[in-house]
């Protein structure tokens, strides 16, 4: 600690890497289970099954966002603020209300989706054939929202190890129930698998949350109204943002579905799932630990900007070799994780990977807006992102076909990165550190070169060049990450290697 009681730079990097390793490690295992599920889905049902799963998941995601009113995200922020002040009574009140309102909203969401099953099926599939499945899917909304309230409380308290266990167990049991359901019931097993997965996640999150839940005693009606009002006020903004994001994903999939059919939707979903895998564990760790930490110091612009630069540096270094590997081995990855039928999604995967590159760079800045509680800025940037993404998808798919759907995602984050940097500068005077500018430039240039090589060089020449880049970037990132840690935390052999390298 320094004189002001805030963590030193070395301590902060240690904290970032520990939380990233914990959540990232659990995410990697979760990814492994996801790969198993996707592989089974691809082999049993083919692209049509993958596309159908994606469409039903989008319906459930949108219903959850509407019914949830953004309470999960606002709950994380309010509990994190209370934890920062050490007010145990406020933490207990917020946690109590958060869990109860999540159950109420879950019931409301189930009723809402069941009531709108026919129009939802008509809007999505063009007929009422899937209306019964959509109505059945509504059960997943209750399980999802009830679980979300529990995990929000755990995240706000920064119980990272518990969140990691919930993720691991949820992924394991989802795989255990999904594969048999798909195998025995085929396409009819898609919706039951989504419901079963949500129910198991609720059971797991309840088991762990009950151990840290602090029941609120003597909660008066004014206190209840105050806490609930705070949750809903900010939550509605989060809900609108989440709904815009999910609606965008839904509309893009509808554009792909109408242009190329359900097979094209399956290819797009497969590329999207793989493109999100490696970046996902970095972004998940960022949202789980970094967001509450940033919220606690949001009033101190210097500390806020320092945390963002530190988080960005670690995230970029972790992402560097993975992005290059995905660009290089995209065709092999698609066949390995799915089947030869998905080979056509390799180019989509590369474009999505470039978008994820920019997403990893932009997200730490975006958390400044959330931590500062700038509801208006947050909402309108999400509205703008929705318009840009859907507009690009409609334009590029019409002009270039399926590949345009993935290029639209890259275009979105090319534009969004510039916009969010403008607002970060305006809110806290944020600037990229010289070290981050250097690392980011190397990252972007190397990714652009490898992407270009895959377009103009024969497959094996591009693969050889990319392989060399992956090895070099991995060594570079490893050396830089080790250099961020205090020497006393490093094993002696690694410490000697760093000294020789420098």
BELJOJO-V895460 format. One record per residue. N is the residue number from 0. RES is the residue in one small letter. OMEGA is omega in whole degrees, 0 to 359 (NA if undefined). Layout:
n=N res=RES omega=OMEGA
n=N res=RES omega=OMEGA
This chain:
n=0 res=x omega=175
n=1 res=x omega=186
n=2 res=x omega=182
n=3 res=x omega=178
n=4 res=x omega=178
n=5 res=x omega=183
n=6 res=x omega=175
n=7 res=x omega=182
n=8 res=x omega=180
n=9 res=x omega=178
n=10 res=x omega=180
n=11 res=x omega=178
n=12 res=x omega=178
n=13 res=x omega=179
n=14 res=x omega=180
n=15 res=x omega=183
n=16 res=x omega=178
n=17 res=x omega=181
n=18 res=x omega=178
n=19 res=x omega=179
n=20 res=x omega=182
n=21 res=x omega=180
n=22 res=x omega=179
n=23 res=x omega=178
n=24 res=x omega=178
n=25 res=x omega=179
n=26 res=x omega=179
n=27 res=x omega=177
n=28 res=x omega=176
n=29 res=x omega=177
n=30 res=x omega=178
n=31 res=x omega=177
n=32 res=x omega=178
n=33 res=x omega=178
n=34 res=x omega=178
n=35 res=x omega=179
n=36 res=x omega=181
n=37 res=x omega=179
n=38 res=x omega=179
n=39 res=x omega=179
n=40 res=x omega=182
n=41 res=x omega=182
n=42 res=x omega=184
n=43 res=x omega=187
n=44 res=x omega=180
n=45 res=x omega=181
n=46 res=x omega=180
n=47 res=x omega=180
n=48 res=x omega=177
n=49 res=x omega=179
n=50 res=x omega=180
n=51 res=x omega=177
n=52 res=x omega=180
n=53 res=x omega=182
n=54 res=x omega=177
n=55 res=x omega=177
n=56 res=x omega=178
n=57 res=x omega=177
n=58 res=x omega=180
n=59 res=x omega=180
n=60 res=x omega=181
n=61 res=x omega=179
n=62 res=x omega=178
n=63 res=x omega=180
n=64 res=x omega=180
n=65 res=x omega=184
n=66 res=x omega=183
n=67 res=x omega=178
n=68 res=x omega=177
n=69 res=x omega=186
n=70 res=x omega=180
n=71 res=x omega=182
n=72 res=x omega=179
n=73 res=x omega=177
n=74 res=x omega=176
n=75 res=x omega=183
n=76 res=x omega=182
n=77 res=x omega=178
n=78 res=x omega=178
n=79 res=x omega=177
n=80 res=x omega=180
n=81 res=x omega=177
n=82 res=x omega=179
n=83 res=x omega=179
n=84 res=x omega=182
n=85 res=x omega=182
n=86 res=x omega=184
n=87 res=x omega=181
n=88 res=x omega=179
n=89 res=x omega=177
n=90 res=x omega=182
n=91 res=x omega=180
n=92 res=x omega=182
n=93 res=x omega=180
n=94 res=x omega=180
n=95 res=x omega=182
n=96 res=x omega=180
n=97 res=x omega=181
n=98 res=x omega=182
n=99 res=x omega=182
n=100 res=x omega=178
n=101 res=x omega=178
n=102 res=x omega=179
n=103 res=x omega=180
n=104 res=x omega=177
n=105 res=x omega=177
n=106 res=x omega=180
n=107 res=x omega=180
n=108 res=x omega=178
n=109 res=x omega=179
n=110 res=x omega=183
n=111 res=x omega=182
n=112 res=x omega=179
n=113 res=x omega=180
n=114 res=x omega=183
n=115 res=x omega=185
n=116 res=x omega=182
n=117 res=x omega=177
n=118 res=x omega=178
n=119 res=x omega=178
n=120 res=x omega=180
n=121 res=x omega=181
n=122 res=x omega=185
n=123 res=x omega=189
n=124 res=x omega=180
n=125 res=x omega=178
n=126 res=x omega=182
n=127 res=x omega=185
n=128 res=x omega=184
n=129 res=x omega=185
n=130 res=x omega=180
n=131 res=x omega=179
n=132 res=x omega=179
n=133 res=x omega=178
n=134 res=x omega=178
n=135 res=x omega=180
n=136 res=x omega=183
n=137 res=x omega=178
n=138 res=x omega=181
n=139 res=x omega=182
n=140 res=x omega=178
n=141 res=x omega=182
n=142 res=x omega=182
n=143 res=x omega=185
n=144 res=x omega=177
n=145 res=x omega=177
n=146 res=x omega=181
n=147 res=x omega=178
n=148 res=x omega=180
n=149 res=x omega=180
n=150 res=x omega=176
n=151 res=x omega=178
n=152 res=x omega=180
n=153 res=x omega=180
n=154 res=x omega=180
n=155 res=x omega=177
n=156 res=x omega=178
n=157 res=x omega=174
n=158 res=x omega=190
n=159 res=x omega=182
n=160 res=x omega=179
n=161 res=x omega=177
n=162 res=x omega=179
n=163 res=x omega=179
n=164 res=x omega=179
n=165 res=x omega=179
n=166 res=x omega=181
n=167 res=x omega=182
n=168 res=x omega=178
n=169 res=x omega=179
n=170 res=x omega=181
n=171 res=x omega=184
n=172 res=x omega=175
n=173 res=x omega=178
n=174 res=x omega=182
n=175 res=x omega=183
n=176 res=x omega=185
n=177 res=x omega=186
n=178 res=x omega=177
n=179 res=x omega=180
n=180 res=x omega=179
n=181 res=x omega=183
n=182 res=x omega=185
n=183 res=x omega=186
n=184 res=x omega=178
n=185 res=x omega=182
n=186 res=x omega=180
n=187 res=x omega=180
n=188 res=x omega=184
n=189 res=x omega=182
n=190 res=x omega=176
n=191 res=x omega=179
n=192 res=x omega=177
n=193 res=x omega=180
n=194 res=x omega=181
n=195 res=x omega=179
n=196 res=x omega=180
n=197 res=x omega=180
n=198 res=x omega=180
n=199 res=x omega=177
n=200 res=x omega=176
n=201 res=x omega=181
n=202 res=x omega=181
n=203 res=x omega=181
n=204 res=x omega=177
n=205 res=x omega=182
n=206 res=x omega=182
n=207 res=x omega=183
n=208 res=x omega=181
n=209 res=x omega=182
n=210 res=x omega=181
n=211 res=x omega=181
n=212 res=x omega=179
n=213 res=x omega=185
n=214 res=x omega=179
n=215 res=x omega=179
n=216 res=x omega=177
n=217 res=x omega=179
n=218 res=x omega=181
n=219 res=x omega=180
n=220 res=x omega=176
n=221 res=x omega=178
n=222 res=x omega=178
n=223 res=x omega=181
n=224 res=x omega=180
n=225 res=x omega=181
n=226 res=x omega=180
n=227 res=x omega=178
n=228 res=x omega=178
n=229 res=x omega=178
n=230 res=x omega=185
n=231 res=x omega=182
n=232 res=x omega=178
n=233 res=x omega=181
n=234 res=x omega=180
n=235 res=x omega=177
n=236 res=x omega=176
n=237 res=x omega=179
n=238 res=x omega=180
n=239 res=x omega=178
n=240 res=x omega=180
n=241 res=x omega=179
n=242 res=x omega=178
n=243 res=x omega=179
n=244 res=x omega=182
n=245 res=x omega=178
n=246 res=x omega=177
n=247 res=x omega=178
n=248 res=x omega=179
n=249 res=x omega=182
n=250 res=x omega=178
n=251 res=x omega=178
n=252 res=x omega=176
n=253 res=x omega=177
n=254 res=x omega=178
n=255 res=x omega=180
n=256 res=x omega=181
n=257 res=x omega=181
n=258 res=x omega=187
n=259 res=x omega=179
n=260 res=x omega=186
n=261 res=x omega=176
n=262 res=x omega=177
n=263 res=x omega=178
n=264 res=x omega=178
n=265 res=x omega=178
n=266 res=x omega=179
n=267 res=x omega=181
n=268 res=x omega=180
n=269 res=x omega=179
n=270 res=x omega=180
n=271 res=x omega=181
n=272 res=x omega=180
n=273 res=x omega=179
n=274 res=x omega=181
n=275 res=x omega=189
n=276 res=x omega=185
n=277 res=x omega=179
n=278 res=x omega=186
n=279 res=x omega=183
n=280 res=x omega=177
n=281 res=x omega=182
n=282 res=x omega=178
n=283 res=x omega=178
n=284 res=x omega=180
n=285 res=x omega=181
n=286 res=x omega=185
n=287 res=x omega=186
n=288 res=x omega=186
n=289 res=x omega=182
n=290 res=x omega=176
n=291 res=x omega=180
n=292 res=x omega=180
n=293 res=x omega=178
n=294 res=x omega=182
n=295 res=x omega=182
n=296 res=x omega=187
n=297 res=x omega=181
n=298 res=x omega=180
n=299 res=x omega=186
n=300 res=x omega=181
n=301 res=x omega=179
n=302 res=x omega=179
n=303 res=x omega=181
n=304 res=x omega=178
n=305 res=x omega=179
n=306 res=x omega=180
n=307 res=x omega=179
n=308 res=x omega=180
n=309 res=x omega=179
n=310 res=x omega=180
n=311 res=x omega=181
n=312 res=x omega=180
n=313 res=x omega=182
n=314 res=x omega=180
n=315 res=x omega=180
n=316 res=x omega=178
n=317 res=x omega=184
n=318 res=x omega=189
n=319 res=x omega=183
n=320 res=x omega=181
n=321 res=x omega=178
n=322 res=x omega=179
n=323 res=x omega=179
n=324 res=x omega=179
n=325 res=x omega=177
n=326 res=x omega=185
n=327 res=x omega=190
n=328 res=x omega=184
n=329 res=x omega=181
n=330 res=x omega=180
n=331 res=x omega=181
n=332 res=x omega=182
n=333 res=x omega=180
n=334 res=x omega=181
n=335 res=x omega=185
n=336 res=x omega=179
n=337 res=x omega=180
n=338 res=x omega=179
n=339 res=x omega=178
n=340 res=x omega=184
n=341 res=x omega=182
n=342 res=x omega=182
n=343 res=x omega=180
n=344 res=x omega=184
n=345 res=x omega=180
n=346 res=x omega=176
n=347 res=x omega=181
n=348 res=x omega=181
n=349 res=x omega=179
n=350 res=x omega=178
n=351 res=x omega=179
n=352 res=x omega=177
n=353 res=x omega=177
n=354 res=x omega=178
n=355 res=x omega=176
n=356 res=x omega=180
n=357 res=x omega=179
n=358 res=x omega=180
n=359 res=x omega=179
n=360 res=x omega=187
n=361 res=x omega=189
n=362 res=x omega=178
n=363 res=x omega=177
n=364 res=x omega=181
n=365 res=x omega=180
n=366 res=x omega=174
n=367 res=x omega=180
n=368 res=x omega=180
n=369 res=x omega=182
n=370 res=x omega=179
n=371 res=x omega=180
n=372 res=x omega=180
n=373 res=x omega=187
n=374 res=x omega=182
n=375 res=x omega=180
n=376 res=x omega=181
n=377 res=x omega=183
n=378 res=x omega=186
n=379 res=x omega=173
n=380 res=x omega=177
n=381 res=x omega=176
n=382 res=x omega=180
n=383 res=x omega=179
n=384 res=x omega=178
n=385 res=x omega=181
n=386 res=x omega=182
n=387 res=x omega=183
n=388 res=x omega=181
n=389 res=x omega=179
n=390 res=x omega=178
n=391 res=x omega=180
n=392 res=x omega=180
n=393 res=x omega=183
n=394 res=x omega=186
n=395 res=x omega=176
n=396 res=x omega=178
n=397 res=x omega=186
n=398 res=x omega=188
n=399 res=x omega=180
n=400 res=x omega=187
n=401 res=x omega=181
n=402 res=x omega=180
n=403 res=x omega=180
n=404 res=x omega=179
n=405 res=x omega=177
n=406 res=x omega=179
n=407 res=x omega=178
n=408 res=x omega=176
n=409 res=x omega=179
n=410 res=x omega=178
n=411 res=x omega=185
n=412 res=x omega=171
n=413 res=x omega=179
n=414 res=x omega=186
n=415 res=x omega=180
n=416 res=x omega=178
n=417 res=x omega=181
n=418 res=x omega=184
n=419 res=x omega=176
n=420 res=x omega=178
n=421 res=x omega=182
n=422 res=x omega=176
n=423 res=x omega=177
n=424 res=x omega=183
n=425 res=x omega=186
n=426 res=x omega=186
n=427 res=x omega=185
n=428 res=x omega=185
n=429 res=x omega=172
n=430 res=x omega=175
n=431 res=x omega=176
n=432 res=x omega=178
n=433 res=x omega=180
n=434 res=x omega=180
n=435 res=x omega=177
n=436 res=x omega=180
n=437 res=x omega=181
n=438 res=x omega=180
n=439 res=x omega=180
n=440 res=x omega=177
n=441 res=x omega=181
n=442 res=x omega=184
n=443 res=x omega=181
n=444 res=x omega=180
n=445 res=x omega=179
n=446 res=x omega=179
n=447 res=x omega=180
n=448 res=x omega=180
n=449 res=x omega=177
n=450 res=x omega=179
n=451 res=x omega=180
n=452 res=x omega=180
n=453 res=x omega=180
n=454 res=x omega=190
n=455 res=x omega=182
n=456 res=x omega=172
n=457 res=x omega=188
n=458 res=x omega=186
n=459 res=x omega=175
n=460 res=x omega=179
n=461 res=x omega=180
n=462 res=x omega=179
n=463 res=x omega=179
n=464 res=x omega=179
n=465 res=x omega=180
n=466 res=x omega=177
n=467 res=x omega=180
n=468 res=x omega=179
n=469 res=x omega=180
n=470 res=x omega=181
n=471 res=x omega=180
n=472 res=x omega=178
n=473 res=x omega=178
n=474 res=x omega=179
n=475 res=x omega=181
n=476 res=x omega=180
n=477 res=x omega=180
n=478 res=x omega=181
n=479 res=x omega=180
n=480 res=x omega=177
n=481 res=x omega=180
n=482 res=x omega=179
n=483 res=x omega=183
n=484 res=x omega=174
n=485 res=x omega=184
n=486 res=x omega=184
n=487 res=x omega=179
n=488 res=x omega=184
n=489 res=x omega=172
n=490 res=x omega=185
n=491 res=x omega=180
n=492 res=x omega=179
n=493 res=x omega=179
n=494 res=x omega=179
n=495 res=x omega=179
n=496 res=x omega=179
n=497 res=x omega=180
n=498 res=x omega=178
n=499 res=x omega=183
n=500 res=x omega=181
n=501 res=x omega=NA
